[in-house]
């Protein structure tokens, strides 16, 4: 007979992962936010593969629906993450200064 139920152990691991993840993300310097976003997109890709496997290997209709929902939410997370990463990278691009018209260049 086991002393602690597996559900309680999984819940403790989940809460600890949230705590550690929160502190890891908030202590990252702003210069590293874009690479961090890229890594989280890669992790979401792993999550979507796991969700597809979980949905495919279940036999209950409710479990299949939960698997399909997990796949959909992970897909939204991946595509949204790529959009945010692209916007963050555009902030670092140098902006071109507009060229002066030829009529104003000779007036000096």
BADOSE-339550 format. One line per 10 residues: their letters; for each residue z, y negated, x of C-alpha. Coordinates in steps of 0.1 Angstrom, whole numbers. Each point is the difference from the previous one (the first is absolute). Layout:
# residues N
A) Z:Y:X | ...
***
This chain:
# residues 108
XXXXXXXXXX) 0:0:0 | -10:-34:13 | 26:-28:3 | -24:-29:-9 | -30:1:-23 | -35:-6:16 | -6:-29:-24 | 31:-19:13 | -12:5:36 | -35:-12:-9
XXXXXXXXXX) 15:-31:-18 | 21:-8:31 | -30:3:23 | -20:-23:-24 | 27:-27:-1 | 4:2:38 | -38:-3:5 | 0:-31:-23 | 28:-16:21 | -16:7:33
XXXXXXXXXX) -34:-10:-12 | 13:-33:-13 | 17:-9:33 | -30:11:21 | -24:-21:-20 | 21:-31:-1 | 7:0:38 | -37:1:10 | -12:-32:16 | -28:-18:-20
XXXXXXXXXX) -26:8:27 | 4:37:-8 | -3:-2:-38 | -38:8:1 | 4:32:21 | 29:10:-22 | -22:-4:-31 | -27:22:16 | 26:27:7 | 13:-1:-35
XXXXXXXXXX) -35:4:-13 | -3:31:22 | 33:14:-14 | -13:-7:-36 | -31:21:8 | 23:29:10 | 19:-6:-33 | -32:2:-20 | -9:33:16 | 34:14:-8
XXXXXXXXXX) -2:-13:-36 | -34:18:-4 | 14:32:13 | 31:-3:-23 | -23:-7:-30 | -23:29:8 | 27:26:6 | 21:-6:-32 | -5:19:-33 | 19:-22:-24
XXXXXXXXXX) -19:-28:-17 | 28:-25:5 | 0:8:38 | -38:-4:2 | 3:-34:-18 | 27:-11:24 | -23:11:29 | -29:-19:-13 | 22:-31:-5 | 12:4:36
XXXXXXXXXX) -36:2:13 | -10:-31:-20 | 30:-20:12 | -5:10:36 | -37:-10:-3 | 10:-34:-13 | 24:-4:28 | -26:9:26 | -27:-23:-13 | 25:-28:-5
XXXXXXXXXX) 13:4:35 | -35:-2:14 | -6:-32:-19 | 33:-16:12 | -8:11:36 | -34:-16:-2 | 15:-32:-13 | 26:0:28 | -27:5:27 | -21:-28:-15
XXXXXXXXXX) 30:-24:6 | -3:7:38 | -37:-9:2 | -9:-33:16 | -15:-25:-25 | -32:-17:11 | 2:-37:0 | -28:-16:-21 | -28:-15:21 | -5:-38:-3
XXXXXXXX) -32:-10:-16 | -27:-13:23 | 1:-35:-16 | 36:-6:9 | -3:13:36 | -22:-29:11 | 20:-28:-16 | 27:1:27
***
